[in-house]
Amino acid sequence: MILDWAILGAICVIAATATMMWLTPGRAAPAAASGLLAPDGGQDPVWLYDEAGFLGANASADRLMQGEAERDWQSLHDALASRFPGFPDSPDKVRADGLVTAPAADSADRGEILCEWLDGIARVRLRNRPDPAPARPDSTLGAESARELETLRAAMNQTPYPVWRLGADRRMTWHNAAYGALCRKVTGQAPDAETPLFPADLDPVKKTRQSIAVAGTGQRLWFDVSAVRQGSGTLFYAADINAVVDAEIAQRNFVQTLAKTFAQLSIGLAIFDRNRQLALFNPALIDLTALPADFLSARPNLLSFFDRLRDQRMMPEPKNYGSWRHQMADLVEAASDGRYQETWSLPSGSVYSVSGRPHPDGAIAFLFEDITAEITLTRRFRSDLELGLSILDQLDEAIVVFAADGTLTTSNAPYRALWGVDPDMSFAQVSVVDATRVWQELCLATPIWGDLREFVETRENRAEWWAQVELKSGAMLICSIHPLPNGATLVCFRPAPAGPGVPALSKTEETAPA
């Protein structure tokens, strides 16, 4: 009997020693706590606490915490709160509620924290959420609602747009898989409930453009973030707009390049967008139109722009101001089709060439070019030409000039009277062949017309020569041929003097070949 009591005592000592070795270093746990470390015979990590502090943890919890010595409630909360935002701050919350469940913030994470108050001990268990039981026909949720719930969960987790929810305390209580992936890409860590990626005080009425920096790369990611109130919390949705931002940057760089290029042009440029507001102009436009830079920088509309030009007397004054708006409407319509091209003669004496051209996306470009010098030169040249022709018309000799290609370019009034033709009235160009054919019909046969045609086509070794021809009327003419610069040829007809012999020409003579 004494031996049996000794054996029983030894067994008790061994059992007590094993229990002490099972528990982590710290104070001894009550005997009732040893059965709480392995609930349901599973391998879930479990921690035990009472009002005084840490009691113990099982082997799975040790592996999860990597054997850290500090295992007070605050240390455990700091380690798990980022994954489970609902983890209680202290055991008092568990004692007050009896049971607290904290699901993972990432909806794709099936883990959850289960905190229970059992006989004065707070047990913290990390487990996987059990699969939902199939809905019974008499279930309140119903089979259809259960399937719809699963579909919504799958949709939120598979959407490419980050979605998350913040509570009234601005701590994150839920997020989808895209948010978790973005957080790991940006910070290299799992989502943190205390520090969301985006600001919490966004305008819930309109979208807000936000950027976040990728750690270690200097790259910034851009999103359009929308906020929607949901009870005491707020749901946030972020749409990736990096492609839009890159396009805007490329467009801005392109416009800056164009602006630098246009700044060197002497032609004034004004581009109006599809809303008919001034979108781009160059410095030459200010110089040509005398419009203030601040007025152009304010992006006036097209009608205001032309109204200001009219006020500055930088465009022709309309004959009827009442039809001014209709004229502007016609101008815009013509420019939209690329048909607007006008020459403006300004009161100052300047002459501008103004053209309108369509641009992509409904824009219109107007180009202003100062052509005063060209117009003045053209007018002077035309005046000199008219003066020269008037002088030729006053001569008694019939004169005609052929260009290097044999085209008749000039003739005077005595020539037109002598041969009965007016080259200026012909729609087609008159060549030396056409002219000699007329002369041949009114003259007796002579070989000089062929020689004259060859001379006009010759480019080298050309010298003046003359020959005498007889009209069918019996009148005698002296035909003299003179080479001119640039391969042109002048042919002069004058009456032959009476009596024998022909007076010598004033220049070097050369008898036409026999």
C-alpha positions, 0 to 999 in steps of 0.5 A, a space after each residue: 500500500 505504501 508502495 502504491 502511494 509512492 508510485 502515485 506521488 512520482 507520477 504526479 511529480 513527473 506530470 507537474 514537471 512535464 506541464 512546466 516544460 510545456 509552458 513557456 518561460 514565465 510564471 506557472 499556469 493554472 492546471 486548468 490552462 494546460 488543456 486550453 493550449 491545444 483546442 480540438 487537438 489542432 495545431 493552431 497557434 494559441 496564447 494564454 493570458 490572465 489579468 496578471 499577464 502572459 501564462 503560456 503558448 503552445 509550440 505553434 505559437 512559438 514558431 510563429 513568434 520565432 521564440 521571442 521572449 516578450 510575449 505580453 499582450 501589447 507585443 502580441 497586438 503589435 505583431 498581429 494587428 496589421 494583419 488582423 485590425 480587429 485584434 483587441 487592445 487588451 484582455 479587458 475587451 475579451 473579458 467584457 465581451 466573452 468572445 471577440 473575432 478579428 478577421 484578416 484585413 485582406 479578404 483573400 486571407 482566410 485567417 482570423 483571430 478568435 479571443 475567448 474568456 474561459 474561467 478567468 483566462 483569455 485564450 487567443 487562437 489564430 485559425 483559418 475560417 471554417 468553410 461556410 456550411 451549405 445553406 439549408 432551404 429553410 436558412 434565413 440567408 438562403 442558397 441564392 443569397 449565399 451564392 450571390 455573396 460568394 460571387 461578390 467576394 470573388 469579384 472584389 478579390 479579382 478586380 484589378 482596382 484596389 478597394 479598401 474600407 476605413 472605419 470611423 477611427 480612420 483605421 483600415 478594416 478591410 481591403 481586397 486582393 488588389 490593394 494588398 498587391 499594390 501595398 506589397 509593390 509599393 512598400 514591400 510589406 503587407 497592408 498596415 491598418 494604421 497607415 493606409 496607402 492613400 489619405 483618409 480625408 478625400 472628397 467623397 463627392 468627386 474623384 481625386 488624383 493621388 500619387 504614391 511613391 514606390 520605395 527604392 525606385 523613385 517611381 510614382 504611381 497615379 490613381 483616381 481615388 473615389 470615396 463613398 460613405 458607408 455607415 460609420 466608415 468609408 469605402 475607397 476605390 482607386 483606378 490606375 491612370 498611369 497611362 493617362 498621366 504618361 500621355 499628358 506628360 508626353 503631350 505637355 512635352 510635345 506642346 512645349 517643343 512645338 512652342 519653342 519651334 513656333 517661337 522662332 517663326 516669323 509667321 504669327 500662329 494662333 491655334 483654337 481648340 474644339 471649344 474655340 478657345 485660344 490654346 497656343 500662340 507664338 511671339 510673332 502673333 503679338 508682334 504682328 497683331 499688337 494684341 497684349 500678351 496678357 489678353 492672349 494668355 487669358 485664352 480668349 475665344 475666337 470671336 473675342 480674338 477677332 473683335 479685338 483685332 478689329 478694335 486694334 484696326 489689325 483687320 479690314 473694317 467690315 462694311 456692315 457691322 450688323 453682318 459681322 457675326 455672320 462673317 465670322 461664322 463663315 470664316 470659322 466654317 471655311 477655316 474648318 474645311 481648310 478653305 480660308 485664305 485671304 489677303 488683308 490690306 490694313 489701314 496702316 498700309 501693311 498687307 497680311 496673308 491670313 489662312 485658316 487650317 483645320 487641326 485634329 480633334 476639331 481645332 483650328 489654326 490661323 496663320 498671319 504672315 506679313 507680305 507687305 514687302 512682297 506685295 510692294 515689290 510685286 506692285 513696283 515690278 508690275 508698275 515698271 513692267 507696265 511702264 516698259 510696255 507703254 514705252 514699247 507701244 510708243 515706238 514705230 518699230 514692231 517688236 516681239 520678245 521670245 523666252 529661252 524656251 521659245 515662248 512669246 513673252 512681249 509684243 508692242 502695239 506696232 507689232 500687233 498692227 503689222 501682223 494683225 494678231 494680239 498674243 495677249 488675247 490668246 488662252 494658249 501660249 504663243 511659241 516662235 513656231 506659231 509666230 513665224 507661221 503667221 509671218 510666213 503667211 503674210 510674206 513671200 517665201 524666204 528661208 530666214 524663218 527657219 534660221 530664226 527658229 533655230 537661233 531662238 533655240 540656240 544657247 551659245 555663240 549668238 550674235 545679232 543679225 538681220 535680213 530683208 523680207 517682203 510682204 505680199 503687199 509689196 512692202 519691204 521690211 528689215 527683220 533684225 534679231 538681237 540676243 538678250 540675257 537668259 537666252 531670250 531673243 528680241 525680233 524687230 521689224 521696221 520698214 526698209 528705207 527707200 532707194 538702193 541699199 540698206 543702212 548698217 545696223 547700230 550693232 555688229 552685223 551678221 548676214 543670215 546664212 544663205 
